[in-house]
Amino acid sequence: MLKKLPENLEHLEELAYNLWWSWSRPAQRLWRKIDPEGWEEHRNPVKILKEVSDERLEELSKDDDFISLYELTLERFKDYMEKEDTWFNVNYPEWDERIVYMCMEYGLTKALPIYSGGLGILAGDHLKSASDLGLPLIAIGLLYKHGYFTQQIDKDGRQIEIFPDYNPEDLPMKPLKDEKGNQVIVEVPLDSTVVKARVFEVKVGRVSLYLLDPDFEENEEKYRKICNYLYNPEPDVRVSQEILLGIGGMKLLRALNLKPGVIHLNEGHPAFSSLERIKNYMEEGYSFTEALEIVRQTTVFTTHTPVPAGHDRFPFDLVERKLSKFFEGFEKKDLLMDLGKDETGSFNMTYLALRTSSFINGVSKLHAEVSRKMFKSVWQGVPVEEIPIEGITNGVHMGTWINREMRKLYDRYLGRVWRDHTDLEGIWYGIDRIPDEELWQAHLRAKKRFIEYIKESVRRRNERLGIDEDVPNIDENSLIIGFARRFATYKRAVLLLSDLERLKKILNDSERPVYVVYAGKAHPRDDAGKEFLKRIYEVSQMPEFKNRIIVLENYDIGMARLMVSGVDVWLNNPRRPMEASGTSGMKAAANGVLNASVYDGWWVEGYNGRNGWVIGDESVLPETEADDPRDAEALYDLLENEIIPTYYGNREKWVFMMKESIKSVAPRFSTTRMLKEYTEKFYIKGLVNKEWLERRENTEKLGSWKEKILKSWNNVSIERIVLEDTRSVEVTVKLGDLSPDDVLVELLIGRGESMEDLEIWRVIQIRKHRREGNLFVYSYVNGALGHLGSPGWFYAVRVLPYHPKLPTKFLPEIPVVWKKVLG
């Protein structure tokens, strides 16, 4: 419980329990003023209010300067919360149904340690921008007792994982209460029992995030521990977490009497929610086909992982056992379970999400291409190019990630309007009005702050380890390169260390010194990643690299905010195409930091030849370990011939590139743009589908049509293709019990060896048809067939089911019938 506040400061509690403060500079100044040391250490207003003395509060209640800051902060908070003309309200005033966002982790603030890395940070930024734009969005996640882990590095460079025991009462969230004042508890079927989860609410501006927590006395001990750790590696516990998130999340909506308009699955972890929804609809009297279609047409799925090994896959019998209570008395279990079965016979969470979603996207254009190839088996007979996975490139919440020095500049030269309209490119052209020296000085102030952080971090580690050494003495005018991310091996953290003799010359030039700062965690079970971290630390301790290469421990949101604005170059060198998107480089670019990156992820779209550098060539071809030496050579060449000479010898060009980086990246890679894209491409379409499907007769008609298709599709075939000449084609099709209104007949023209890898030039619908007995003859006459028979050109005819209310052209459960025109 928080202590009683002075009457003229009573709204401090309301401010503390809404994470709006995490992107409000006045609010952060307010908390810093109450307890400077506590703020720097915890960045947690709730903890500050719990620990501050009554005397200090009384003193502040009489401090005119503090009261002025308090009233300013409160006024801005109320203006923000009560704003009615938000982007969503103005553009979609007719919609108020909830968009439900589900994710395994959320990186909102250092004060709420329920995140591990990029997925969580992206989810946190998603919620913040949803609040800014006024989307009717709520989010669901899990509360982890020990979070991910706190990282320490020992004298030998070994990673030590520490799992703090977080007390919910110390975190910026409150128990969710029902109308009678009791904490909301949901019951989740798991194994052969029912696990109870209490619910906490985190307010993120206008958005609510609900966290499920099984760790309380009403559960057996083993079930209380389900959420001890984020991403528990034990399959039994991991499945339990995902059942709690997916099925428990839907149980929560029912407890709150909320009927969702759209469900957004951020990665496959929450996909059990689809099983719960299908089962609920079937228990209401819908057929499996009808229930699946309702769920599918109102579900969005975002996949983030470009490698098959990164997708959760469990033994089929394990999932059956974990869902035994869920399926108790339910006769259609096999239909639901088959939705998650992959080619290996395992239960694949990504396949479950793919088969129960109509709106699917990767997190960059390149990642969408990679995903279409990875999941091609889900859509049989569909060319990879046409597989319905879009690319909606990630973004970052600019209000959180642009440092205060740059914010002041942007306010002065762009006007404060940029804060509410970060996605409008025209606003950012004003960056050119900033005098070069002002921009440079603002950047140097951000560097100074980061350098002070480096010194304090190293000093604390030396003190802990009993090491008597000087801390790095870095001049802010020196070139600083930053590398910070998860220490997965494909990210190649050690690439820069490939040639130590060459690196020594690069870093130790007395006229042009270079510093490299590393930060990041390796997964507790990733021994190879830990070895990379250890290797970097060992090199950093060599006399020739001492205090030139610096390894910081416990990379988190707090450090990231300082680092993405406090270095000069942001280094990113993954093995392509394994970086699905990458958002840290976006944060750096918006602060005027220049990216040096492999041509992968978001940089394929972000690089324009003037705003940073590409390591190696501008190819999107996949790389292997054999390409590492070539990329290392390219990185050294880039440093020696471009980056270092420009930084030290051509300040005018460097500042020009900083400006180019800001104005080219900030609007295009903000979560404001990203959320608008999700809304326009997916959310509104899902809400329209929900409205149509809520009329029972519509669902029944669509279900009957689909049942007819499923029953008859094996009898559909292309009987004959006749070429009269190179200008016309005639196709005879057997449709069985189906009619021409139930199908599309199309002619495909493109280049390639097979339908799967076809590079499509043109798709032509063949509409004209006549009946001949029990067959239909479709004919097409046009000069477009002029390439017919030419080497490399591919012609095929295909038949696929058609209904005007299907949101996608291809259905996972119905293979496309096709036949090559020649051969």
N, C-alpha and C positions, 0 to 999 in steps of 0.2 A: 504493500500500500504506500502511496505517496503521502508525504506530510501535508498538513493544511497550509495553503499558500496565503500570503497577504491578499486582502481583498482587491487591491489595485493591480495584482499580478495573477489573478485567478485563472486567466486563459493560458498560462504557461503550460498547464497539463494538456490542454487541447493541442497546443503547438507541438508538444513533445511526442504525442502519440499519432502524429500525421507526418509521414516521411516527406511531405512537401519541403520540410526544412533541408532535406539532403540535396536539393537543387536551388535553394533560396539563399543568396549570399547574406541578406540582412538577418535571416534566421540564424545562420551559422555564426555571424558576429555576436548575436544575442547570447547564444549558448557559450561561446568563447569568453564573453565578458563575465558571465556568472562564475565560471571555473576554468581558467585558461589551461591549467595542467590536466585536469580531468578531461577537457575537450580534446586536447591533443592526443591523449592516450587512448580514449575510448570512442570518441565521436558518437556518444550516446546520450541524448538529452534526458532519457528516463533515468539512467544511472546517475546523471548529474543531479536531477531533482531528488532522487532518493538519498544521495549522500551529502548534499549541501546543508549547511547548518541553518537553523532558524535565524541566528544572528545575521548571517550573510544575506538571507532573503529579506530580513527587515531593513538591513542597510541598503539593499538594492531598491526596495520600495520607496526609498526617500532620495534616491539618486536621480536627479533631473535628466542627466544624459542617458541613463539606462532606461528611464521611463519613456523618453522620446523614441529610443530605438525599439523598445517593446511595442509602443503604440503604432509605429511605422510598420513593424513586422506583422502585427495583428491586422492592421488595415489591409495590407497587401494579401495576407492569407484569406481574409473574408472576401475581398474583391475577386480573388482567384476562385474560391469555392462557390461563390454565388453567381458567377458569370453565366448568363443565359445564352448569349450569342456565340457559343462555341462553334468551331468548324462543323462538327457533326450536326448540331441542332439547326444551323443555318442551311446546310446542304441536304439533310435527311430528317426534316422535322416530323415525318410521319412514323418514324421507327423509334421504339423505346424498348423492344425486347432485348434481353441480355445476350451479349456475346461472352461465352465462357472460355477463358484461356487456361490451359492446363500444362504444367511443366514440372519436372522433377526438382528443379532448383531455381532460385531467384537471387540475383545479385543486385540488390538495391542500395545497400549501404554497409559499411564495415560493421555497423552496430547490429546487423541481423545476419549472422554468419551461416546462411543456409545455401551457399553457392560454392562451386569449385573453380569455375572458369568461364570460358566464352559463352556457353549455352545459357548459364545463369545470368551473366551480365546482359546479354541480349534480351532475356526475358524481363529483367528489371527495367531496362530502357524502354521495352515495349509497353509496360504498364505506365511508366511516367509519361510517355507521349500519348497513350490512350487517355490519360487524365487531362493533359494539355488540350487535346482536341475534343474532349467532351464525349468520347465514345461510351455507350452504355455497357461497359465491360466489367466483369468481375474475374478474379483469378483464383485458382485452387492449386495448392501444393502441400508439402509435408514439412513438419517441424522436426529437425534433427537435433538430438540431445547433445551430440558432440560436434556437430557441423561436419566439415570436410576434415581438415586438420591444420594445426599451426606448425609451420616448418622452422626447424633450426638446422644449422649446418655445423658439424663438429670440426675439430682441428685438421682432420684428414679429408674434409670435403664430403663426408657422408651425410645424407639427409636423415634427420631425426623427426619422426612424426609425433606430435603431441596432440591429444584429443581433449580439449577443455570440456568441462561439464557446465553447459549453459543453463541458467535458471530462467524459465519463461518470464518470471516476474521482473527480471532485469532488462528484458528486451522491449523494443518499442512496438508492443502489440498488447491487445487485451482479450480476455476470454469473450467469446461470442455468446451473448445471452438471448434466451427466448423471451416471449412476452411476459412470462411469470418471473423473470429475473434469474432463471437457472441456466447454467452453461449448456450450450447446445452439444449434444453427443450423438454421433451417428454409429449405427451398428453395421459391421461389414462381415459378410460370410467368408470364412477363411478356414481351410482344411475342413474339419468336421464340426467346427464351432463358430461362434460369432465373436468377433473382436470389436471392442468399442473404441472410438476415437473421439476425444474432446476436440473442440474447434476454437482456434484463436483467430482474431481479425487484425490484419495489418492495414492501416489506411495509407494509401499512396495517392495523395491529392484527392481527386474525386473517385478514385478506383479503390475497391476493397479486394484484398488478397486474403483468402481463408486458408489456414494451415491446419492439417489434421495431425493429431498427436495421440498415439496409443499408450504413452508412458504414464499411466496412472493406475491406481490400486484396483480398479474394476476388472483388469485383465490379468491373465496368467503371466508369470514372469517372462516366459520366452516370447510372448506377444508384446510385452512392454518394450522389448529390446529391438523390435522391428526397425525402428527409425533411430537407432543409436548413431549410425554413421550414414552419411550421404554416399551413394553408390557402393553399398556393401557388396563385396565380390562373391559371397556365397550364394549360389543360385537359388536355394530355398528362401533365403531372406530377401534377395533381390526381387523374386517373383512376388513375395508377400508385400514388399513396398509398393510395387506397381499395381497390385490388386487394391491395396489401400488407397492409392492415389486415384485410380480409374473408377473402380466400383464405388469406393468411399466418397469420391467427389460427386458422383451422381446421386448417391444417397443423401448427401448434404443438400443438394439442390431441392430434393423432395422435402427434406426437413424444413427448408426455408420457404417452401411453397413457390419455388421459382421454376418456371418452365423456360428452358433455354431456347433462344432463337437459333444460335449457331454455337457449335463446340469447336474450339481450335486446339488441336493436339500439337504441342511444340515438342517434336521428336516422338518416337514410338512408345516411350515409357507409359503414358497415360491411356494407351489404346484399349485397355480393358473396359474403359467407359463405354465403348461401342457395344460390347457384349451386354452390359447392364441395360443400356438403352433399348437394344433389340429385344432382349428378354422382357422388359417392361411393356413394350408395345405389344408383344405377342400375348402377354398375360391380360392385356386390355381387349384382346380379340382380333388383332391383326394377324395375318399370315406371316410366315418368315419372310417371304418375298416382299410383302408390303412394308414390314418393319425395317428390313435392311435398306429399302429404298428411301424411307423417311430419314433414317440415320445417315445414310450416305450423302443424301442431298443437302444435309445441314451440318456436315463435318468438314473442317479444314485441317489439313495435315502438312506440317513443315518438317522436312527431313534435313538434318544438318551434317550427316556423316558420309564422307565420300568413299569409305572402304567397307566391304562386307563385314569384316571382323568387328567393326564398331557398332553393329546393330544387335540388340539383345535377342538372343535365341536360346530357348530352354528345351530340355527333354520334354517330349509331348506328354509322357505319363506323369511327370512332375506337375505340369500345369493342370492336368486332369485331377490329380490328387488335391492340389491347392484350391481347386474350384469345386470340390465335391459338395460342400454345403451350399454353394451358389446354385448348383444344378439339381439339388434335392427336389424330387417331385416334378422335375421339368423334363418333358419327353423328347425335346428336340435338341438335346445337348450336342449331338454330332454335327448338326448344321452350323452351330456357333463355333465349335472347336475347329472345324475345317477352315474357317476364315483365317486362322493363324498358321496353317500348315504350309511349310515351304518344301522345296525339292528334296531336302534331306530327311523329311519326316519330322523335323523339329517344329516347335511352336515359335514362330518368328513375330516379334512385336511390330516390326516395320511392315511385314506383310499384312498383319491384321489391320494396321492403320491404312495401308494402301487400299485394301479391299472394302473398307467401310468409309471411305472419303471420296467426295467428288472434286474437291478443290485441293490440289497437291502442288507443293512447290519446293524447289531447292533454294539455297540462300545466296546464290549468285547465278549469272547466266551460264558460266562454265560449269558450276556445280549441278545445275539442272541437266546439262548435257550428260555429265558423268552419271547422274541418278537415272536418267532414262536408259542408259546402257546397263546399269547395274540391276535394274528391276524389270528388264524387258520380258522376262518369263511370266510376269503377272498378266500381261496383255498379249495373248497368243495371236500371231498373224499380223501384228501391227508393226510397221516400220519404226525403228528407234526414234526417228525424227518426229513422229506423230504421237508418241506415248504422252499421255496427258499430265506431264509434270512441268509446271512453269518455273521461271526464274524470278523470284522477288528478292532482290539483293538486300542484305542486312543494312542497317544503319546504326547510328549512335544518338543518344539523347544529348544534344548540344548543350542544354542548360546544365547538365551534370559535368560534362567533360571539358568544356572550354574554361581555361584557368582565368582567374580574376584579372590578371594584367591585360589579357586579350579582350576580355569582356568590356573593360573600361574603354579600350580603343574602339571596339566595334560600336559601343553605345555612342561614342563621340562622332564617329565618321559614317556610320550606317544608320544611326538613330535606333532607339530601343525597339523599333518595330521588328528587327531581325530576330528577337527572342521568341516572338509568336509566329513568325513566318520563315523559319529556317530553310524551308524547301524552295523558296522563291529565288531563282538564280539572279534575277535582276537586282535584288537588294545587295547581293554580294559583290557586284561590280564596284561598289563604293570602296572596296578594299584598296583600289588603286589611288584613292584620295589620301590614304594614310602616308605621311612623310616617311621615307625610308628609315631615317634615324629614330623616329618614334617607335616604329615597329621593332627595330633592332633592340632598342633599349628595353621595351616591354618584354621581349624574348629573354634578354639577359637577366632581368629581374626574376623571371620564372626559373631560369637556370640556377641563379644564386640560391633560390629556395630549395631546389632539388639537391644542390651540392651540400647545403647545410643538412639536409635529410641524410645524404650519404654518410657524411661525417658522423652524425649521431648514431646511425644504424651500425656502422663499423665499430664505433667506440663501445656501444653496448655489447656487441658480440665479443669483442676483445676482452671486455671486462668479465663477461660470463665465462669465457674460456681461459681466463687468467693469462692472456697474452699482452705483453708490454710492448706495444708498437705504436708508431704514429699513425694517425688516420690520414686518408688521402687529402692532399692539399691541391685542389683543382682550381685553376683560374677560370672564371666564367667565360673568358674570351677563347678558351681552348675548345677544340672540336670534341664533342661527346657523342658517342654512338650508343644507342640503347637497343637491347635485345631482351624482351620480357614476354614469356608465354609458357604454356605447359611444356614440360620437358619430355614430350613424346619424341621418339627417335626420328620420325619422318620430318619433324621440324628442323632437324640438323643444326642443333645449337653449337656443335663443335666444328661446323664447316670453316669458320674463320680461323681455326687452329690447325688447319691442314698443313701449313708450311710455317713453322715457328720462326725460322730464320728470317723469312720474308716479313712476317708479322712484326718481329722485333724491330726491324728497320722502319716499318710504317709507324709504329707507336712511339718510338723513342727519338724521333727527330726533334732536336732541341729548339729549332726554329718553328716547327709545325707539329706540336705534340697532339696526340690522339688518345682519348680514353674510351674504353669500352665497358659498359655497365650491363651485367647480366642479372636477371631475376626470373624466378619461376619455380613451380613445384613439379616433381615427378609423382605419378600415381603410386601409392604405397606398394602395389604389386608389380610395378614396372621397373624391374631391376636394370634393364638396359638404359632406361631414361635416367635412373639414379647414377649409373656409370658415366653418362654424359655430364651430369652436374658435377660429379666428383672430378672428372677430367678437367673441366673448366676451372674448378677451384684450385686443383693442383698447379695448373699453368699460372693462375693468378698469384700463386705464392712463389713462383720462380723469381730470382733476383731481377732478371731483365724485364719482368712484367709486373713486379710489385707495385701496387697502387696505379698501374696503368689499366689492368684488367681488374674489375671490381665485381664481386658477387654479393648481391644483397639477398637476405633470407626473408621468407614469409611474404611473398608477393600477394597483395590483396588490393581491394578497391582504393584504399587510402594511398598506397604507394603508387598505384597505377596513375592516379590523377596527377601526382607530382611528376611522374616519369614521362608521360606522354607529352608534357609541355616543357620539361626541363632538359631534354636532350636536343641535339641538332639534327641527328639522322636516326630514323627508325628502321632497324634492320629486320628483314623477314626473308628467310631462305629455305622454305619447305621443299620437299620433293614433289613436284607437280604430278597430278592434280589433287594432292591430298589436303590442300587448304581449301575447305569448302567455301569460306568467305574471308574471315579474318576481320575483326573490327578495331583492333588496337591501332592499326595503321590509319584508320579513318579518324580516330581521336587525335592522333599525333598531327595529321595533316590539318585538321581544323584549328590547331594551335600554331600553325606555321612551321611545324617540324617536317622535314623532307623524308620521304620514303625511299629506301633502296630495297627493292623486293624482287624476288623471282616473279615471273609473269604467271600468276596464279590467283585464284579466288577473286576478290573484289578488285585487285589491281589491274586485271584484264580490262575492266570497265573504267577504272579510275585514272590510269596513266594516260597522259596526253602529250608526252614528249617534252613538257616544260615544267612539270610539277614534281619531279623526282627522277629516279633512275630505275631501269630494269637490269637485274643481274642476269647476264646471259642474253639469250635471244628472245624475241617476242613470239614464241611458239607456244601452242597449247598441247603439244604432244606429251604423253605421259613419260615420266622419268623413272629410272631405276638407280640402284646404288652405283652402277657403273658410270653414271653421269656426275657423281659427286666431285671427282677431280676437275672436270671441266667447269663446273659451277664455281668451285673454289678459286680457280684461276681467273674466272670472269670477275669474281668479287674483289680479288686483289687488284686486278687491272683497273676496276672502277674506282677503288679507293685511291690508288696511286695517280691515276691520270685524269680523274674527273672530280671526285668529291673533295679530296684534300686540297688540290690546287685552287678549286673554286672557292672553298671556304676561306682560305688564307690569302688568296691572291685576287679575288674578284667579288668584293662585298656587294657591289651593285647587282651582279648577276644572282648572287645567293638570295638577296632580299627580293628580287624579282621572282625567283622560284618560290620563295615563301608565300608571296602574295598569290601567285598562280595556284599554289597548293591549297590555300584557304578558299579562294573563290571557286575553284573547280570541284573541291571535295565537299565542303560544308553543306551546300544545298542538296546535292545529289545523293549524299550518303548519311542523311539524318533519319532518325526514326519517325520524324514528322512525315517525310516523303514515304517511308516504308509503310506506316500505318494507313496513310491515305490510299496507297496501292492495295493493301490487304482489304480495306473497306470497299473500294470500288470494284476490285476484281473478284473478291470472294465473299466478304461478309454480307453485303447487300443482296447479292444473288442468293446466298443461303437463306436470308430472311424472307426473300420473295418465295423461294421454294417452300419454306415452312408454312407460309400463309396459304399457299395453294394446296399443300398436302394435308393441312388441318381440316379441309373439307373432305369428309370420309368418302364421298362418292368419287372424288378425284383419285384418292389413294387406291380405292378398290379397282377403278378402271385401269390405272397404271399397273397395279399388281396383276390383274387378269391378263393384260397384254404381255407382261413379262413372263408369266407362267406359260402362256401360249408359246412364246419364243423359246423358252427353256425346253419345253416338251417337244417342239417341232424342229429345233435347229439342226439336229443330226441328219434330218432328211433334206436339208438345203444343200444344193450342189450346183456347180457350173458345168453344164453338160457339154457345151460346145461353143467354140469361138471361131467365127468365120471372118476372114479378111477379104473383102471384095477387091480392094486395092489399098494403096497407102493413105487413102482419104477416109475410109469407112471401116467400121467394125460392127459385127452382129454377135450378140451373146445370148445363148439359150440357157435359161436358169430354171432349175427345179426348186419350187418353194414349198411343196407339200401342202400343209394346212394353212400356210401363211399367204398373205396377199401382197401385192406390190406396195401397198400403203405401209406395210410393216418393215420394209427393208429399203436400203439404199444400194444401188448398183453403180459402181464407180470404175473409171478407167484411170490407172496410175501411170505416169510417164516420169522417168528419171534415169539416173545413172547408178550403176552398182551391179554386184554379182548376184544378190539375192534380195528378197523382199525386206528382210530384216535390216540390211545395211543400206537400203535404198536412199539415195540423195534425191529427194523429190523435186521435180521441175514443175509438174502440174498434176492436179487431181480434177478429173472431169466427171460430174454426175451424168449418168445416162438415164434420162427420164422417159424417152419415147419407148413404148413397149406395146406388144400385142400378145394375145393369148393364142396358143396352139395346143389344144387338148389340155393336159395337166401341166404344161410348161408355159413359160413366158419368154418371149424373144425381145431383147432390148437392142436398139440400134442407134448408132452414132455416126454422123457424117460431118467431117470437118477436115481442113488441111493440117491440123495439128499433128497428124501422124506421119509427117514427112520424114522423120528420122528413123522410122520403123525399119529394123534390120541393120541399122548402123552399129558398128562395134561400140560396146560400152553402154549402149542405151537399153533400158529395161522397160518393158510394157507388161502390165498385168491388169486383170479385171478382178474386182473383189465385191463381195456381198456382205453387208453388215446390218444388224438390226437398227431400226429407226423409230423413234417416238419424239414428238416435238417437245416433250417435257423432260427429256434426258439432258442433264447439264453437261455431259461429256459425250463425245461421239462413240467412244469405245467402252465396253463393259468388261471387267476382269473375268467374269464367269462365262463369257460367250466368245469363243474364238472367231476371228474373221475368216470367212471362206474366200479363198483367192486362187487364181490360176494364171500362170504366165501366158501371155498372148502367143509368144513363139517359144518353142523348145520344151 
